[in-house]
Amino acid sequence: MMIQVENLVKAYNGQRVVDGVSFEVAKGEIFGLLGPNGAGKTTTMEMVEGLRTPDEGKVLIDGLDAVRKPNTVKEHIGVQLQSTALFDHLTTREIILLYGSFYREMRRVEELLASFDLEEKAKTLVKHLSGGQRQRLAIAMAVVHDPKVIFLDEPTTGLDPKARRDLWAIVQRLKDEGRTVFLSTHYMEEAEQLCDRVAIMDTGRIIALDSPAGLIRQLASDSVVEFVLERPEPAQTFRDLDGVKEVKQSEDGATVLLTDRLQDTLRRLIPLADEKKWDLLGMRTRTATLEDVFLQRTGKRLTDA
């Protein structure tokens, strides 16, 4: 294993923000921490990176103790922080050279500029870069010393859809180069698209860990029917509908039916609504996603938590 984490704990003012977190990351995989803001993702990553000292727990990166020997570990990892402070009055080329000077060895600047589609911005001041260009530069800085492991903390937050997908292509390329990528995100689509395995975090704990497909399979349902009633009905009302495996009611008032026989469920639901004179507001059907895994485990939507 490239990363081994055992029973990480971090508390502030007596409250545990990371509470006994353990997991392993294999060499060459993209591993994701998925969860809402405040779940403990960034604190967990910072302890794994050696940027924050855990109150309890053990972290090994490529066999090195990241808690006891953080400076040694930093030669082997690259880090893109959630909010990377850049020197606005340096050019793109200058800032890569600056960060490269912090290490014993660095990759060629021209290679990095080309790899991250920044060649035309080599002489541009950082303050004039777009959000997507700044994020690509931040990741270029993280790999300037050719590390084995890359940490990306919410790498696409605030980016438009095109810039986000451009970043996804870069993350995939890092894996193709043989690197291990550890990223955090609160975007379920990002986790499903990129990650080989995902650990879902909530309130400082890992509540599920598997491949995205494996987590969704655990629902035992491949489809979802979702709607809102003006006057919510008890979950039991819907449990006997054909195909329904589970009924969840989210904090925003939506009823979510997890089903493995979508057509049969709808054949029973529509006549029932007519009989009870319900208006199925905003009813939609869709394929099950990690959002439904999070809802099943916590009773909250990932996007609203």
N, C-alpha and C positions, 0 to 999 in steps of 0.2 A: 504494500500500500504506500502511496505517496504521502498521504496525510492521515494521521491517526489522532483522534480527539476523544478524550475520556473524561466524563463527569465535570465539564466546565461549569464554574459558578462565578457570578459577579453580582454583588449587591451594592446598592446605594441607599444610605439612610435606613438600613435594615430591610429594604425591599429587594428581593432577587429579581434582577432584570434578565439574567441568564441563569437557568435553574436545572443544573445536572444534565447538560447537553453532551451527547456522545455520538460519534459517527466516524466513518472511514471514507477516504476518497482514493480511488484506484488511479494508478499512473495512466495518463493519457485520456482521462474522461472529463466531461464537462459536468460539474456537480453544482446544483443550485440550492440556495436557501430561498424558499418562497414564503412570503407572509406579509401581513399588513405593516404599515409604519408603526413603530413602537413594539414590534414583536420580539426584538432582541437580535435581529440579524446583524446589524452593524457592530454591536458590541461583541458578538460572537466572532465575527470576522477579524476584528481588531485584536482579539486575544489570540486567535490562530496565527495572525501575521506577526505577533510579537510587539504590537504597538500599544497594547494594554495588558497589564498583569492580572491574571485571574486570581480570585480569592481561593479557589480550589480547582484541581484538575490538571490534566496532562495533555501536551500537544507535541507530536512528533511530525516533522516534515522531512521526508527523505531520510528518516532515521535520526535526524538531529532534534535535540530538545529545544523547542521554540520558546519555552518559558525560561529556562536557565541560560540559554546561549542565543538570545535574539539577534545579536550582531552577526554571528556566524550564519544564521538562517537567512538573513537579509541578502546575502550574496546569491542565494538560490531562488529567491522569489521576486516577483514584480507586483506592484500594488497600484491600482487606480482607485483613489478614494472617492467617496460619494460627492465630495465637493473639493476638487483639486485646485489649490491656489497657484495661479500661473503669473509670471511676471509680464504684465501687459505691454511693457515698453521694450521687450526683447522680440526678435523675430523668431519664427518657427524653427529655423536652423539653429539659431543661437541657444534657444532653450533646450533643444535636444543635446547639443554639445555640452551645455552646463550640467545637465543631469548625468550625462555619460561620464563626466569628469569625477563623479562621486564613486565610481567603481574602478576596479583594477583593469577590466577589459570592457570594451563597448563595441557594438555593431557599427558598421559604416553608416554615416548619416544619410548618404544618398539612398542606400538600401531601405532605411526606415521611411524616408520621405516617400519613396515609390510604393512601399508596401502599404502605407496608410493613406495613399492618394492625397499627399500633401506637397507634391513636387512644385506645383504652381504657386503654393503659399510659402515657399521656403524663405522668401525675403519679406513676407508680410508680418507686421507687428501682431502679436497675440491678441491685442485688444480689438483687432479688426476681423478676427475669425468668427465664423458662425458657431452656433451651439454644437452642431454635429462635428465641425472641424476641430473645435476645442476638445471634444471627447476623443476623437481619433488621435489627437496630439497627446492627450493624457495617457492613452494606452500605448502609444509609441514610446513615451517616456518610461512606462512601466516595463517595457521589454528591451530597453536600450542596452542592457548588460546580458541579454540572452538567457533569461532565467528559465528554470524547469517548471515553475508553478506561477500562474498569474491569478491575482485576486481582483475581481471587478465588483465594486459596490454600487448597485443600482446604476449600471452604465448607461442606460437609455432614458432615464428620468428627464422629462422636460423636452425631449426631442420630438420632432414631427415624424409621421409614419415612415417617410422615405429615409430620413436619417437613422431612424431606429433599425430599419432593415439593413442599411449599410453597416451598422455596428454588428448586427447579427452575422453578416458575412465575414466580418473580421474575426469575431469570436470563433466561428467555425474554422477559419483558416489557422488560428492559433492551435486548435486541436489537431488539425491536419499536419501541423509542423511537429507534432509529438509532445506538445506541452499539456500540462494538466491545468484546467481552468476551473476556478471556484468563483461563482458569481452569486450575488444576492439580487432579488427582484421582487416587486409586488405585482408584476404583470403575469397573469397565468399563461397568456399566449406565448410570451417570451420563454417561460419555463418549458412549456410543451414543445416549442420549436427547437430549442437549443440543448436542453439538458438530457444527459444519459440517465441520471438519477436526480431526484428532487427530495429534499427534506422540507416538509411544511412546518413552519414555526408559528406559535401563537403564545402570547404571554410568557415568553422566556423558555418555552419547552418545545421539543420536536414532537409533533403529534402524529406524524406519518412519514415514512421514508420508503421510496421505491422508484422505479422508472415511472415517467408520466403515464404510460399505458398501463403499468401495473397498478398504480394508484386508482386509475379510473376503473379498471377491472374489479377492484375490490368493492365497488359500488354494486356489483352484480346487476347493473342496468346500463344499457347502451344509449338510452334516450331519456329526455326530460320534457315534461309538460309543466308549464309555469303560467300562473294567472293570479289575479287579485280579485277578491270578493269584497263588495261593499261592507258586508257583515261577515267576518271570518268564521268559518266552520271548524269544529274540532278535527284534528288530523285523522281520527278514527273513521270519520265519514268517508274517506277516500281509500282506506287501506284494503277494502274488499273489491276494488275495481280490478278488472282483468289486467294482468301483467304488472301491476304496481308492486314494487319491492319495498319501497320506503316512501314516507311522506315527511317532508320538512317544511316548517313555516319560518320564514326569515324575519328578522327584526323590522324590515320595512313593510311587512304585511303580506308578502307574496306567499302563495302555496306552491310548493315544488314537489311534483310527483316523479319519482325515479322508476322507470319502467323498462322491461325487456321485451314488451310487445306493444309498441306504440299504437298501432291501429286498433287493437282490441281495447286498449285503455280509452282511446278517444270515442269508440263506439258506445262505451258505457258512460263516459263522462258527459257527453253532450245531452243524451236523453235525461240524465239525472239533473243537469242544470235546468232543462226545460220543466221538469217535474217540480223542482224546488223554486222555480222562477228566479234563478241566479243570473246575474250578468257576469260572465267570465271576462273581466276587464284585462285588456292587454295580453290575452292568451297567446302563447307562442310555444312551438316545439323546437327542440334542438338536440344536437348530440351532446352527451355528457362530457364535462370538462373538469379540470382541476378545481374550478370554482365550486362545483358540486361536491367534490371531495372535502373542501374546506367547510362548506355549509353543513355537510353531514357531520363532520367532526366537532364543529364549534357552534352551530346554530346561527352563524354570522356569514355575511358575504365577504369575500376577500376584498372586493373593491370598496366596500363601505366600512370595513372594520378599522 
